Amino acid sequence: MSKDLYEALGLSKSATDDEIKKAYRKLAREHHPDMVKDGDKVVAEKRFKEINEAYKVLSDSQKRKQYDQFGSVGNDFGGFSGGQAGGQRGPFSYTYTSNGGNMGFEGIDPFDIFEEVFGFRGFGGARGPKKGKSLHYELHVEFSDAVKGTEKSINVESGKVNIKIPAGIRDGIEMKFAQKGMPSQGGGVNGDLFLTIRVQTPHGFKIFGDDIGTLVEIDFTQALLGDVIEVLVVDSDSSNGQGMAKLKIPAGTQPNTQFRLKGKGMPRLRGSGRGDVIAEISIKIPSKISRKQRELMEEYKRTS
């Protein structure tokens, strides 16, 4: 989703829903691979996919609002007081087929979107049997299941479906289970099942792709003298997916300093290994001190 979605449809950010749909219908017909010469099909397919990606987001009010705010969709993008610690900026969809085949983040089928709007997939030859209705649901999973991965049996309109949730799944990611939707009424293939995953992020965590941001408050004496503290991290061996790790605070640590704990973040959806935890330091200043403490501080002030 590297190209601006409004630009992909030739629209401004203020475009209405009707203008978005009209622009999509016009461009999708023009750039459908069946409508161009053979030598231009590769270019047409790329452009056709861009158009469908743009329409997929901008035609959905919730996704459009998120895109307008963050420049993408999913909740892997958000403020972290010390600056963004890195994050997943891939396309909006994750596809996981029911037979275990992981197809990565390129998980939309542009012809499915075309079919939903126009009622058929292509222009060449006679129309085949219409595909069954696709189903869209939200699935809430525990944070521990997002960390470890899990298998579930869920009841949807098409019946009971067994699904596999991969380790490292994020809140807001859409999973596609091919042909797990409603059966076709005309002998065509079943529709698909789309699950938008909802994960409750634990208090104290901010997720940036594979990395976790956490704010750590220490006493000013710890910042001044140094210390070893414990920081909340991801732990796939614990029951709730969370654990603690030791972090050395050097003497003289300043407010908003960030420390990176390697391999203590979320499991990577693509490839192996885990992200990091970025701990940002907040320093607590006491509101009251004793007379002895004041004397010591005044002595420090005089001699510094």
Summary of the structure (lengths in Angstrom):
residues: 304
radius of gyration: 25.3
end to end distance: 54.8
largest distance: 91.5
contacts: 894
relative contact order: 0.12
helix: 29%
strand: 26%
